[in-house]
Amino acid sequence: MKYLLLFTVFLGISTPSGAVTTRMFKVLDTCARYRLKEKTALVAIKDLKLKYEGKDESEAELFIKLYCSVFTPNENVDF
């Protein structure tokens, strides 16, 4: 009975951590593809499911640059 309880607790703890890792990978992948010019700013915003009301491409570029800069370890990197 102890093993069943421990297994249930372990399963409950490990499942959310897997979801966080998957989401983080998607964010990093989208930001990298934006930096490599594989995606436009508006497409990257849509893929990341961010709330963005503007339609202007230059504003979208600034918005996604600021968002992706949070995930860049070196602050001196410019996109």
C-alpha positions in Angstrom: 0.0 0.0 0.0 2.9 2.3 0.7 4.3 1.8 -2.7 1.0 2.7 -4.4 0.9 5.9 -2.4 4.5 6.8 -3.2 3.9 6.0 -6.9 0.9 8.3 -6.9 2.7 11.1 -5.2 5.7 10.8 -7.6 3.4 10.7 -10.6 1.6 13.9 -9.4 4.9 15.7 -8.9 6.6 14.7 -12.1 3.7 15.4 -14.5 3.7 19.3 -14.1 7.5 19.5 -14.4 7.3 17.7 -17.8 4.7 20.2 -19.0 6.9 23.1 -17.9 9.9 21.7 -19.8 7.8 21.3 -22.9 6.5 24.8 -22.8 10.0 26.2 -22.2 11.3 24.3 -25.2 8.6 25.7 -27.4 9.3 29.3 -26.3 13.1 28.9 -26.8 12.5 27.2 -30.2 10.2 29.9 -31.4 12.5 32.7 -30.2 15.4 31.0 -32.0 13.5 30.6 -35.2 12.5 34.3 -35.0 16.1 35.3 -34.6 17.1 33.2 -37.5 14.4 34.9 -39.6 12.5 31.6 -40.1 9.4 33.3 -38.6 8.1 36.8 -38.7 7.4 38.7 -35.5 3.6 38.3 -35.9 3.9 34.6 -36.5 6.1 34.2 -33.5 3.7 36.1 -31.3 0.8 33.9 -32.6 2.8 30.7 -32.0 3.7 31.8 -28.4 0.0 32.7 -27.8 0.9 36.1 -26.5 -1.7 38.9 -26.2 -0.8 41.5 -28.8 -3.4 44.0 -30.0 -1.3 45.9 -32.5 -1.1 45.1 -36.2 2.1 47.0 -37.0 5.1 44.8 -37.9 7.7 47.2 -36.3 5.8 47.2 -33.0 5.5 43.4 -33.2 9.2 43.1 -33.7 9.9 45.3 -30.6 7.4 43.3 -28.6 8.8 39.9 -29.5 12.4 41.2 -29.0 11.5 42.2 -25.5 9.8 38.9 -24.8 12.6 36.8 -26.1 15.3 38.8 -24.3 14.0 37.4 -21.0 15.1 33.9 -22.2 18.6 35.0 -23.5 21.3 34.5 -20.9 23.6 37.2 -22.4 21.9 40.6 -22.2 24.2 42.0 -24.9 22.8 39.8 -27.6 20.7 41.8 -30.1 18.3 40.1 -32.4 
